[in-house]
Amino acid sequence: MATPMTAAQFRQALLNEGAHIVEVGDWQTHNRNHMGPWGPVNGVMVHHTVTSGSARTVELCRNGHSSLPGPLCHGVITKDGKVHLVGYGRANHAGLGDPDVLQAVIAERALPADNEASVDGNRHFYGFECENLGDGKDPWPDAQLLAIEKVAAAICRHHGWSARSVIGHLEWQPGKVDPRGFTMSSMRERVAKRLGEAPPKVTPPKPTVPVVDLSKLVAAAKSDPARSGTPVTYSGVKVVEAALVDAGLLEKKYSDGHFGSATVDAYAKWQRRLGYSGPAADGIPGKTSLTKFGKTYGFTVVA
């Protein structure tokens, strides 16, 4: 637990670690501090963007989009290994996550499975978005992985944290899969080596499969979408939306925990894939279609 660095300290820490930084506009004062506190900080979170093209990726992460204003992180790590500083302070990158995971990060111990979404991660984590399609096929160049290692180590070194303070979005929020294409355990090993620590002992977690309650999901789908920035409608919505993104049916920017019109349209596409049409493909989940979706994309359905 620590007070956030100043923007100048943050910049210098990255430079001291050998990171190649690119300063984008007024990044030092571009933040979401008016929406809530920034700090105490407890760790570093790594994401992938589901985008391609460095310029487009940096612009998106700096400005955000209609349903999620920027900055969407503090630094954007492009495939060439450059770290583009786009904001500093509270940023819309982590969202709500698991309180047990936060306590594990603070205690620097092995992470439990993330199965809740009730703690404000934007307050507690430095965030880095990494240019990658997130499909498990898009490569992670050595320069990009080295840059992730350097920025994570730089922050840990400044605060006196160990590599256990570095986590992925998928370890924080149920339903998230990023970063996909390398493991966070391997990245923590790299950070530990850079910090001169013994590699963290890796205890394979017991496999956990997210559970989605059909009745709660349907209630969320039939309710009016909540306003941007409000808590998720029901945590199972995040699981289903992540699967819809994974299936190529929903844009990542609409994976916000609210079963709004974009999610309804995306689920209707899944229903049509199964051969449903007309009222049977209205975008409101049914037990048969949702069960098949869960079997395909890794979650269990209870009625």
Summary of the structure (lengths in Angstrom):
residues: 303
radius of gyration: 19.0
end to end distance: 40.6
largest distance: 61.2
contacts: 1027
relative contact order: 0.13
helix: 42%
strand: 14%
